Amino acid sequence: MENAVLVGLSRQIALARELDVIANNVANVQTNGFKARSMRFEEFLRTNARGETFPTPDKRVSFVVDTGTPIDMSTGAIERTGNPLDAAIKGDGFFVVRTPTGERFTRNGSFELNSRGEMVNSDGHTLLGESGPIAFGPTETGIAIGADGTVTSNLGQRGKIRLVRFDNPQVLRNEGQNVFSATVAPQPAGTAARIEAGALERSNVKPILEMSRLIEVNRAYTSLANMITKADELRRTAIQRLSDTTN
């Protein structure tokens, strides 16, 4: 009986974590370049029950554990904006931005110019080119981004956007502000990624699927809560009846 409560609690903890992941996906449906995450579960067997008189099946208690939140790297819809500073990545690649905590990686290609004429993202982080930040003078016009990341103006080439990739995107960790950090160094994207200028990659979250899953997880959590309550009531009743019998 106690095992039923503990197994139920382990599943509730996993479901609560999944609710957080789904809620974060839903909250970022409109976030440019956002990549959805999902939950991965495994069975954890407890095999250290005491007492050799226990039947063998009673020694194997299966708990639920979440083993990670893999990232979905599928490409979101590409939407034309007409803004020459917007850029969408087609293929396997990330932009590199400079933040106060170091270089970070993003698929959000919504850029603008700061007071120093540097290309920055919506959070003010500097976009890095292959030779450093890409900047323009106050009188430059005709800014354009080529498919290979080359940035030009009426004064000629101003730099080339640095694009990188990871052999295993699962090493990426969300750090807020729609940027990722990584525990391994990235590689140049090369021909694996191209840029579509004047466009943005939208979130790859599928709202209908996420909302359906949100309802399913809520129902499962409520069902488990009811089961745990009933198991606890059954235990209290058993203890009370046992006490009445011995008295």
HELIX and SHEET records of a PDB file:
HELIX    1   1 GLU A    2  ALA A   27  1                                  26    
HELIX    2   2 THR A   56  LYS A   59  1                                   4    
HELIX    3   3 PRO A  169  VAL A  171  5                                   3    
HELIX    4   4 GLY A  190  ALA A  192  5                                   3    
HELIX    5   5 PRO A  207  THR A  246  1                                  40    
SHEET    1   A 2 ARG A  40  ARG A  46  0                                        
SHEET    2   A 2 VAL A  61  GLY A  68 -1                                        
SHEET    1   B 2 ILE A  78  ARG A  80  0                                        
SHEET    2   B 2 ALA A 199  GLU A 201 -1                                        
SHEET    1   C 2 ALA A  87  GLY A  91  0                                        
SHEET    2   C 2 ALA A 193  ALA A 197 -1                                        
SHEET    1   D 4 GLY A 102  THR A 106  0                                        
SHEET    2   D 4 PHE A  94  THR A  99 -1                                        
SHEET    3   D 4 THR A 126  GLY A 129 -1                                        
SHEET    4   D 4 GLY A 132  PRO A 133 -1                                        
SHEET    1   E 4 GLY A 102  THR A 106  0                                        
SHEET    2   E 4 PHE A  94  THR A  99 -1                                        
SHEET    3   E 4 LEU A 163  ARG A 165 -1                                        
SHEET    4   E 4 GLN A 187  PRO A 188 -1                                        
SHEET    1   F 2 PHE A 111  LEU A 113  0                                        
SHEET    2   F 2 MET A 119  ASN A 121 -1                                        
SHEET    1   G 3 ALA A 144  ILE A 145  0                                        
SHEET    2   G 3 THR A 150  SER A 153 -1                                        
SHEET    3   G 3 GLY A 156  LYS A 160 -1                                        
SHEET    1   H 2 LEU A 172  ASN A 174  0                                        
SHEET    2   H 2 PHE A 180  ALA A 182 -1                                        
END                                                                             
